[in-house]
Amino acid sequence: MKIATWNVNSLNVRLPHVIEWLNQNKPDILCLQETKQNNEKFPHAEFKSLNWHSYHNGQKTYNGVAIISRKPLTDISFNIDDFDDIQSRLISGTYEENDKKKVRIISAYIPNGQSLDSDKFIYKQKWLTFFYKWLKKLQESHKNIVLTGDFNIAPEDIDCHDPDSWKGKNLVSDIERDHFKKILNLGFNDSFRKLNPDALDFSWWDYRIPLKRNVGMRIDHILITDSLLGNLEKSYIDKRPRGLERPSDHTPVISEL
């Protein structure tokens, strides 16, 4: 089972990149974030013509998450239960590998937060608090969970190009990292870091700075429950799409089970 996550930063602009990547890499699941389009404009027909199933939770101009899959998903759900939120940041569905193996797939776009003294950071903390409660409840009904998405959190200093200059700032603050650790403590594992403990690889780079300077962070993640850890074979970051014309500032992260 090959699973990928990618913040495309507007599917209107990057649909050709996504189609090309799907054809070349042939994952079983591709989770997208920041589609930036409402549900009526999502290109279901394009994906269907290529034998992909697609599911979308979107809104105009901002946010938006999707799951693209080889097999149809079941029990599709949107957003976080008991959290009144007008922003479309979560979609999940069940992938059935066979009669005995079902996996709950989640595509999440965690709020950026902007800065620690902003209202947007207060919203980020609130969102993460409700997200944690939602995940904990989800584990009562789903043993195998793959949680993917743009977390807007670099979990450790190794995940930041210059940790000293970013110390105490948004994306790397102790507050955000504590939220990330709480999720791991529920029984989730950072698949990339499990297999690449010393890798200095990033999934996002600042648009304003030449890519060759590698001013980036690893803020896109695929977390898997303990029940799937023994099946983890590969986890890596595909940097090639970041070098395309008019690319997203993020690039795909892949795990193979």
Backbone torsions as a table, in degrees:
resi	resn	phi	psi	omega
1	MET	NA	120.9	-176.7
2	LYS	-110.4	119.3	-174.9
3	ILE	-122.0	136.5	179.2
4	ALA	-132.6	153.6	173.8
5	THR	-132.1	143.6	-173.8
6	TRP	-155.6	120.1	169.4
7	ASN	-83.1	108.6	-173.1
8	VAL	-90.0	-10.3	175.9
9	ASN	51.3	55.2	179.0
10	SER	101.9	104.8	177.3
11	LEU	-72.9	-24.6	174.8
12	ASN	-56.9	-40.3	-178.5
13	VAL	-83.7	-38.7	-168.4
14	ARG	-104.9	10.2	178.5
15	LEU	-54.1	-45.1	177.3
16	PRO	-59.3	-36.6	177.3
17	HIS	-63.9	-43.0	-178.4
18	VAL	-65.4	-45.7	179.6
19	ILE	-61.3	-45.2	179.2
20	GLU	-61.0	-42.8	-178.2
21	TRP	-66.1	-41.6	178.0
22	LEU	-60.7	-45.1	-178.7
23	ASN	-65.3	-35.7	-177.7
24	GLN	-80.6	-35.3	-171.1
25	ASN	-105.0	-21.9	174.3
26	LYS	48.6	57.8	174.9
27	PRO	-73.9	165.2	171.1
28	ASP	-81.8	-33.3	-178.2
29	ILE	-137.6	133.3	170.4
30	LEU	-127.3	119.2	177.6
31	CYS	-100.4	132.2	-177.2
32	LEU	-116.3	149.3	173.3
33	GLN	-131.8	158.8	-177.7
34	GLU	54.8	52.2	174.8
35	THR	-67.9	-29.1	174.9
36	LYS	57.4	43.7	175.7
37	GLN	-153.5	152.6	178.8
38	ASN	-78.2	172.1	-173.7
39	ASN	-64.8	-31.2	-178.5
40	GLU	-67.0	-27.3	-177.0
41	LYS	-96.9	-2.8	-178.5
42	PHE	-65.9	136.8	-172.9
43	PRO	-81.9	59.4	178.7
44	HIS	-57.6	-39.1	-176.1
45	ALA	-62.4	-39.8	179.3
46	GLU	-63.5	-43.1	179.3
47	PHE	-68.4	-41.0	179.6
48	LYS	-62.2	-37.2	-179.5
49	SER	-64.6	-20.4	179.0
50	LEU	-104.2	15.4	177.3
51	ASN	68.3	33.5	173.7
52	TRP	-109.1	146.7	171.8
53	HIS	-97.7	140.0	-176.1
54	SER	-134.1	144.1	-177.7
55	TYR	-139.2	135.6	-169.4
56	HIS	-141.2	140.0	171.6
57	ASN	-126.4	99.8	-170.0
58	GLY	-126.0	175.5	173.6
59	GLN	-154.5	160.0	-175.9
60	LYS	-68.5	129.9	168.9
61	THR	78.9	-36.7	-172.9
62	TYR	-124.7	158.2	169.9
63	ASN	55.4	-141.6	-179.1
64	GLY	92.2	130.4	-179.7
65	VAL	-135.1	153.0	-177.6
66	ALA	-148.6	160.5	170.8
67	ILE	-129.3	127.0	175.3
68	ILE	-110.7	130.6	-174.3
69	SER	-141.9	151.4	176.2
70	ARG	-69.5	-42.3	178.4
71	LYS	-104.3	153.1	177.2
72	PRO	-65.3	142.7	175.3
73	LEU	-93.8	159.4	176.9
74	THR	-123.3	164.0	175.0
75	ASP	54.0	54.3	179.4
76	ILE	-71.7	135.0	177.3
77	SER	-137.0	156.6	-176.9
78	PHE	-123.1	143.8	170.4
79	ASN	63.4	-175.1	-175.3
80	ILE	-102.2	127.5	178.4
81	ASP	-59.3	142.2	174.7
82	ASP	64.4	19.4	176.3
83	PHE	-125.5	111.6	-178.0
84	ASP	-77.8	100.5	-172.7
85	ASP	-136.1	126.0	-179.7
86	ILE	-84.7	-7.3	-177.6
87	GLN	-94.5	136.8	-177.4
88	SER	-90.5	100.0	-171.7
89	ARG	-128.0	4.2	-174.2
90	LEU	-151.4	136.8	171.0
91	ILE	-145.7	144.1	179.0
92	SER	-145.7	156.4	179.1
93	GLY	-162.2	164.7	-177.3
94	THR	-102.3	125.9	176.5
95	TYR	-101.8	125.0	-178.6
96	GLU	-105.9	103.9	-179.6
97	GLU	-69.7	-41.8	174.1
98	ASN	-157.7	-174.5	-175.9
99	ASP	-61.7	-24.4	-175.0
100	LYS	-104.5	-10.6	-172.9
101	LYS	-125.5	105.9	175.6
102	LYS	-115.5	138.4	-178.1
103	VAL	-128.2	128.5	175.6
104	ARG	-84.8	122.4	-177.6
105	ILE	-104.9	132.9	179.3
106	ILE	-126.3	131.6	170.4
107	SER	-114.2	117.9	-174.0
108	ALA	-127.4	143.1	174.3
109	TYR	-121.7	95.9	-177.2
110	ILE	-73.4	140.5	-179.8
111	PRO	-55.1	147.7	-179.9
112	ASN	-70.5	-47.0	178.8
113	GLY	98.9	-24.3	176.7
114	GLN	64.3	-70.2	178.8
115	SER	-155.1	156.8	-172.9
116	LEU	-66.7	-17.9	-179.0
117	ASP	-103.6	18.6	-175.5
118	SER	-107.5	160.1	174.0
119	ASP	-63.3	-30.9	-180.0
120	LYS	-66.3	-29.7	177.4
121	PHE	-74.2	-35.2	174.4
122	ILE	-61.5	-43.1	176.9
123	TYR	-62.0	-41.5	179.5
124	LYS	-59.9	-44.8	179.4
125	GLN	-63.9	-41.6	179.2
126	LYS	-64.3	-44.0	179.7
127	TRP	-60.2	-46.5	-178.8
128	LEU	-65.4	-34.9	177.8
129	THR	-64.4	-46.3	178.1
130	PHE	-69.8	-33.8	177.9
131	PHE	-63.1	-43.6	177.5
132	TYR	-59.1	-45.8	179.7
133	LYS	-63.5	-39.2	179.4
134	TRP	-64.5	-43.4	178.7
135	LEU	-63.5	-42.2	-179.9
136	LYS	-61.2	-41.5	178.0
137	LYS	-69.2	-37.7	-179.6
138	LEU	-60.1	-33.2	-178.0
139	GLN	-67.4	-16.3	177.3
140	GLU	-70.2	-26.4	-176.6
141	SER	-115.2	-9.1	-178.2
142	HIS	-134.8	119.4	178.9
143	LYS	-79.3	-44.9	-175.6
144	ASN	-102.0	114.7	-178.3
145	ILE	-130.6	133.7	171.7
146	VAL	-116.5	113.5	-177.8
147	LEU	-104.2	114.4	-177.0
148	THR	-120.8	161.3	170.3
149	GLY	146.5	-179.2	173.4
150	ASP	-88.4	106.5	-177.1
151	PHE	-85.7	-16.2	-173.8
152	ASN	52.4	37.2	176.1
153	ILE	-141.5	125.5	170.1
154	ALA	-93.9	108.3	-167.5
155	PRO	-62.6	-34.1	-176.8
156	GLU	-137.1	167.8	178.7
157	ASP	-59.1	-32.9	-179.4
158	ILE	-63.4	-18.0	-178.1
159	ASP	-91.0	10.7	-178.1
160	CYS	-130.3	136.8	-175.8
161	HIS	-63.6	-31.4	-178.7
162	ASP	-146.6	79.4	-173.5
163	PRO	-60.3	-30.7	-179.1
164	ASP	-65.8	-41.1	-178.9
165	SER	-73.1	-22.0	-178.9
166	TRP	-97.6	-3.1	-173.0
167	LYS	-52.9	126.6	177.7
168	GLY	79.1	4.5	-177.8
169	LYS	-98.4	171.5	177.0
170	ASN	-56.4	144.8	-178.5
171	LEU	86.5	-26.1	-177.2
172	VAL	-126.3	5.7	-175.4
173	SER	-65.8	156.7	177.1
174	ASP	-60.3	-33.3	-179.8
175	ILE	-61.4	-48.3	-179.0
176	GLU	-68.6	-41.8	179.5
177	ARG	-64.4	-32.6	176.5
178	ASP	-66.4	-38.1	175.8
179	HIS	-62.6	-42.1	179.2
180	PHE	-63.1	-43.1	179.5
181	LYS	-64.5	-36.1	178.1
182	LYS	-61.5	-39.0	177.5
183	ILE	-65.7	-44.1	177.6
184	LEU	-59.5	-38.6	-178.0
185	ASN	-69.5	-13.0	173.1
186	LEU	-73.2	-12.3	-177.7
187	GLY	115.3	23.9	176.1
188	PHE	-102.8	155.6	-178.4
189	ASN	-130.0	135.9	175.6
190	ASP	-76.1	100.1	-170.1
191	SER	-60.8	-40.9	-179.7
192	PHE	-64.0	-47.3	-176.1
193	ARG	-70.9	-28.1	177.6
194	LYS	-61.3	-40.1	-176.6
195	LEU	-97.2	-12.9	-178.1
196	ASN	-133.3	66.8	-170.6
197	PRO	-63.0	-25.1	-176.0
198	ASP	-116.1	7.9	-174.3
199	ALA	-72.5	134.1	175.6
200	LEU	-100.2	65.6	-177.5
201	ASP	-113.3	146.5	-177.8
202	PHE	-124.0	161.1	178.7
203	SER	-118.0	-7.0	179.0
204	TRP	-139.3	140.9	177.1
205	TRP	-135.4	144.4	179.9
206	ASP	-62.7	123.9	178.2
207	TYR	-56.6	-32.7	-170.2
208	ARG	-77.9	-8.0	-174.3
209	ILE	-122.1	135.6	179.9
210	PRO	-51.3	136.5	-175.7
211	LEU	-58.3	-33.2	-177.3
212	LYS	-62.4	-19.9	177.4
213	ARG	-77.9	-12.8	174.2
214	ASN	58.3	40.9	177.4
215	VAL	-84.6	86.1	-172.6
216	GLY	-139.9	-177.8	176.4
217	MET	-145.8	156.3	172.5
218	ARG	-100.6	95.7	-177.5
219	ILE	-120.4	-1.1	176.9
220	ASP	-105.7	129.7	-168.4
221	HIS	-136.7	154.6	169.0
222	ILE	-123.6	109.9	179.6
223	LEU	-104.3	136.3	-179.1
224	ILE	-125.5	147.8	179.6
225	THR	-71.0	160.1	179.7
226	ASP	-53.4	-33.8	-177.7
227	SER	-62.7	-21.2	-178.3
228	LEU	-103.8	-7.1	-173.0
229	LEU	-61.0	-36.6	179.5
230	GLY	-68.4	-15.1	178.7
231	ASN	-94.5	-4.3	-175.9
232	LEU	-73.1	121.2	-177.6
233	GLU	-109.9	-41.5	-178.1
234	LYS	-142.9	151.8	170.6
235	SER	-153.9	127.7	-172.2
236	TYR	-157.7	169.4	-179.5
237	ILE	-118.0	127.8	-179.7
238	ASP	-96.1	104.6	-175.1
239	LYS	-83.0	-12.5	-173.0
240	ARG	-56.6	-45.7	-178.0
241	PRO	-60.7	-23.7	179.8
242	ARG	-68.4	-18.1	179.3
243	GLY	-95.3	3.0	179.1
244	LEU	-74.6	168.1	176.2
245	GLU	-70.1	133.4	-177.3
246	ARG	51.1	57.3	-176.7
247	PRO	-81.4	165.5	164.9
248	SER	-68.3	158.2	174.9
249	ASP	-79.5	-5.8	174.6
250	HIS	-109.7	166.3	177.2
251	THR	-137.3	160.5	-174.9
252	PRO	-66.1	143.1	171.2
253	VAL	-114.5	133.9	-172.0
254	ILE	-128.3	140.8	170.1
255	SER	-131.9	141.3	179.4
256	GLU	-118.2	127.4	-180.0
257	LEU	-114.0	NA	NA
